[in-house]
């Protein structure tokens, strides 16, 4: 028995929606298995050995971008730093909420080259949780990181990009304060 055209189209739509829904978790699994995707650690890591390898240095560039609909002003305080692998370094990103009410944002990191992401270890980062800024508030968020000494020698520059996404307005004070988690 043949299915009517409407039933076949409906099955196609449901299958396409299911595939689209499953694509993000499948991509995450693929990135975890292959080490691709440019993701850095999502929680703080403990510094094991902070003795720097002074025989070489790595330039870490910082870029800040805004996701669609995000109105905060967001930028790195310094465009780049030169660090020795193993050295613990603190940098900062500035953010300002120009709105007339509190707003919540979240920064999502990515690293280029993708394979270098596993060697950039953050011990403190505003990206670990949502951030709330009051109306007109400006702040500098610290980020503390270390480049693992096992970073292959052919990497001399790593670019860390944070894309800031608007997580919503907070007219009633329900969002966490800057630096606190929900």
C-alpha positions as CSV (number, residue, x, y, z in Angstrom):
1,X,0.0,0.0,0.0
2,X,1.3,3.4,-1.0
3,X,1.3,6.3,1.5
4,X,-0.5,9.4,0.3
5,X,1.7,12.3,-0.6
6,X,0.8,14.3,2.5
7,X,1.9,11.4,4.8
8,X,5.2,11.1,3.0
9,X,5.8,14.8,3.2
10,X,4.9,14.8,6.9
11,X,7.4,11.9,7.5
12,X,10.1,13.9,5.7
13,X,9.4,17.0,7.8
14,X,9.6,15.0,11.1
15,X,12.8,13.3,9.9
16,X,14.4,16.6,9.0
17,X,13.4,18.1,12.3
18,X,14.8,15.1,14.2
19,X,18.1,15.3,12.3
20,X,18.4,19.0,13.0
21,X,17.6,18.5,16.7
22,X,20.2,15.7,17.0
23,X,22.9,17.5,15.0
24,X,24.3,19.6,17.8
25,X,24.8,16.7,20.3
26,X,26.3,14.6,17.5
27,X,28.7,17.5,16.6
28,X,29.7,17.8,20.2
29,X,30.5,14.0,20.4
30,X,32.5,14.3,17.1
31,X,34.5,17.2,18.5
32,X,35.2,15.4,21.8
33,X,36.4,12.3,19.9
34,X,38.5,14.1,17.3
35,X,39.7,17.0,19.5
36,X,38.4,19.5,16.9
37,X,36.0,22.4,17.5
38,X,38.3,24.9,19.1
39,X,36.7,24.6,22.5
40,X,38.6,25.3,25.7
41,X,37.9,24.0,29.2
42,X,34.5,25.0,30.5
43,X,35.4,24.9,34.2
44,X,38.5,26.0,36.0
45,X,41.6,23.8,35.9
46,X,44.2,23.6,38.6
47,X,47.7,24.7,37.7
48,X,50.0,21.7,38.1
49,X,53.3,23.2,37.1
50,X,53.8,26.9,36.7
51,X,57.5,26.8,35.9
52,X,57.7,28.6,32.5
53,X,59.6,27.2,29.5
54,X,61.6,30.4,28.8
55,X,63.2,28.8,25.7
56,X,60.1,29.8,23.6
57,X,57.1,32.1,23.7
58,X,53.7,32.0,22.2
59,X,51.6,35.0,21.2
60,X,48.0,34.7,22.4
61,X,45.7,37.1,20.5
62,X,42.3,38.1,21.9
63,X,39.2,38.9,19.9
64,X,35.8,39.8,21.2
65,X,32.7,39.6,19.1
66,X,29.0,40.1,19.7
67,X,26.3,37.5,18.9
68,X,23.2,38.6,17.0
69,X,21.1,41.0,19.0
70,X,23.7,41.6,21.7
71,X,24.1,45.3,22.5
72,X,26.8,45.2,25.2
73,X,30.1,46.8,24.4
74,X,32.7,44.0,24.8
75,X,36.5,44.0,24.0
76,X,39.8,42.7,25.2
77,X,41.9,45.2,27.3
78,X,45.0,44.0,25.4
79,X,44.9,42.7,21.8
80,X,47.6,40.1,22.5
81,X,50.1,38.9,25.1
82,X,53.3,37.0,24.6
83,X,53.7,34.1,27.1
84,X,56.1,31.3,27.8
85,X,54.4,27.9,27.9
86,X,53.8,27.0,31.6
87,X,53.5,30.7,32.6
88,X,50.3,31.7,34.4
89,X,49.0,34.9,32.9
90,X,46.1,37.2,33.8
91,X,44.4,39.3,31.2
92,X,41.1,41.2,31.2
93,X,38.1,41.9,28.9
94,X,35.9,45.0,29.4
95,X,32.2,44.9,29.1
96,X,29.5,47.6,29.3
97,X,25.7,47.4,29.3
98,X,24.4,50.5,27.5
99,X,20.8,49.6,28.2
100,X,18.5,51.3,30.7
101,X,17.9,48.0,32.5
102,X,20.0,45.1,33.8
103,X,21.0,42.5,31.2
104,X,22.5,39.0,31.3
105,X,25.2,37.8,28.8
106,X,27.3,34.7,28.3
107,X,30.7,34.6,26.6
108,X,31.5,31.5,24.5
109,X,35.2,30.8,23.8
110,X,36.8,29.3,20.7
111,X,40.4,28.9,19.8
112,X,42.3,28.9,16.5
113,X,44.1,26.8,15.5
114,X,41.5,24.3,16.6
115,X,44.1,21.7,17.7
116,X,45.7,24.2,20.1
117,X,42.5,24.5,22.2
118,X,43.5,21.6,24.4
119,X,46.7,23.4,25.4
120,X,45.1,26.6,26.5
121,X,44.0,26.0,30.1
122,X,41.9,28.6,31.9
123,X,42.0,28.7,35.7
124,X,39.7,31.7,36.1
125,X,37.3,32.9,33.4
126,X,34.1,35.0,33.2
127,X,33.0,32.5,30.5
128,X,32.4,29.8,33.0
129,X,29.0,31.3,33.9
130,X,26.5,33.9,32.8
131,X,27.3,37.5,33.7
132,X,24.8,40.2,34.8
133,X,25.4,43.9,34.3
134,X,23.2,46.6,35.7
135,X,21.9,49.4,33.5
136,X,24.9,51.4,32.3
137,X,27.4,49.3,34.3
138,X,30.9,48.8,33.0
139,X,33.3,46.2,34.3
140,X,36.6,44.4,33.5
141,X,36.4,40.7,33.7
142,X,39.6,38.8,34.5
143,X,40.7,35.7,32.7
144,X,43.7,33.7,34.0
145,X,45.2,31.1,31.7
146,X,48.2,28.9,31.1
147,X,49.6,27.5,27.9
148,X,50.5,23.8,28.5
149,X,54.2,23.2,28.1
150,X,53.4,20.2,25.9
151,X,52.1,22.6,23.1
152,X,53.9,21.5,20.0
153,X,56.8,23.9,18.9
154,X,55.1,24.7,15.6
155,X,52.4,26.7,17.3
156,X,53.7,30.2,17.8
157,X,50.4,32.1,17.8
158,X,47.0,31.1,19.3
159,X,43.9,33.2,18.9
160,X,41.3,33.1,21.6
161,X,37.9,34.5,20.5
162,X,35.0,35.2,22.9
163,X,31.6,35.7,21.4
164,X,29.2,37.4,23.8
165,X,25.6,36.4,23.6
166,X,22.6,38.2,25.1
167,X,20.9,35.9,27.6
168,X,18.0,38.3,28.2
169,X,16.9,41.4,30.1
170,X,16.5,41.4,33.8
171,X,13.9,43.9,34.7
172,X,13.0,42.2,38.1
173,X,16.5,41.3,39.3
174,X,16.2,37.5,38.8
175,X,19.5,37.1,37.1
176,X,22.7,36.5,39.1
177,X,25.1,39.3,39.9
178,X,28.3,39.6,37.9
179,X,30.6,36.8,38.8
180,X,27.9,34.7,40.4
181,X,26.3,31.6,39.0
182,X,22.6,30.9,38.6
